[in-house]
Amino acid sequence: METIHAQGAEIPALGLGTWQLTGQACRETVSTALELGYRHVDTAQAYGNERQVGAGIEDADVDRDDIFLVTKLDVRNRTAERVRRSARESLEKLGTDYLDLLLIHQPNIPFLASLDETLDAMNDLVDEGVVRHIGVSNFPTGMLGRARETSVAPILTDQVQYHPYWDQRKLLTYCQIHDVLLTAYSPLARGGVLDDPVLVTVGNRYGKSPAQVALRWLVQQEGVVTVPKASSRAHLEENLAVFDFELTDEEMARIRNPDRVKTGLHFLRSQLPF
Ligand code: NAP
């Protein structure tokens, strides 16, 4: 597994997303992924699966210290007291005594808690050694800048939607200048990229699937890591096999330039509640 270095941290470039994985299936998927070589696992308080993720880690024959484990603060847990309490609950559910990365899942609802209060409480957790790194998610560039100015501990990453149908050039440029990682979520556009003609054509040149080309396109960009979700062993294996080929500059540019109709359709589909 290739790793990326940023701000003193070493992070596996590709991790396992666990949104919508629940129960025994979640436990088995996490354990299988770790056995296949995944070393980066992404969960969230809001996913309701931290206990199953922890059980999957416990089942796998992999040292906790070799895993980069990420969770995210639910939108209701942003006051100092709730940051502290919910982080402790996450640790208990995950069966660990530290988190590699704790993220603010999405911008705060201002009347519930200020960004400063949340970040101060997260910094306290870093000082206490129960959280190694902190970061944000779904923060636009300006808000990421404010978080960086406010926090004493560095903001390691902004986890945002990023795939060939979702442009993030402005945010990525900012991240690259300031040594902040961009973690790409929904890297397969929740399955939307799988029949993309450009990805199919490029993939045929390398004997790779459209999913593999989409993931390669992400991890080949400076400062980008990604967390595809997969539940079958075949998909888990396939998604890991993206470090043995390299896209040309021309292919990178072609993939970055998606069909506007597809971008629009993906956006509309992502707004649907099913
Ligand atoms: P995604 O990773 O873009 O797509 C997942 C879908 O693609 C699943 O249906 C999966 O099917 C399928 N798939 C995976 N690998 C495949 C392959 N090789 N070939 C064909 N199909 C494949 O979508 P996502 O779950 O939205 O995003 C990934 C992760 O990002 C989440 O799980 C979560 O950890 C994170 N996320 C974060 C936020 C946030 O607000 N911070 C929001 C959304 C997501 P199977 O399950 O059947 O394998």
Boltz pocket constraint, residues with backbone or C-beta under 6 A from the ligand:
constraints:
  - pocket:
      binder: B
      contacts: [[A, 16], [A, 17], [A, 18], [A, 19], [A, 20], [A, 42], [A, 43], [A, 105], [A, 137], [A, 138], [A, 159], [A, 160], [A, 184], [A, 185], [A, 186], [A, 187], [A, 188], [A, 189], [A, 190], [A, 191], [A, 194], [A, 211], [A, 212], [A, 227], [A, 228], [A, 229], [A, 230], [A, 231], [A, 232], [A, 234], [A, 235], [A, 236], [A, 238], [A, 239]]
      max_distance: 6.0
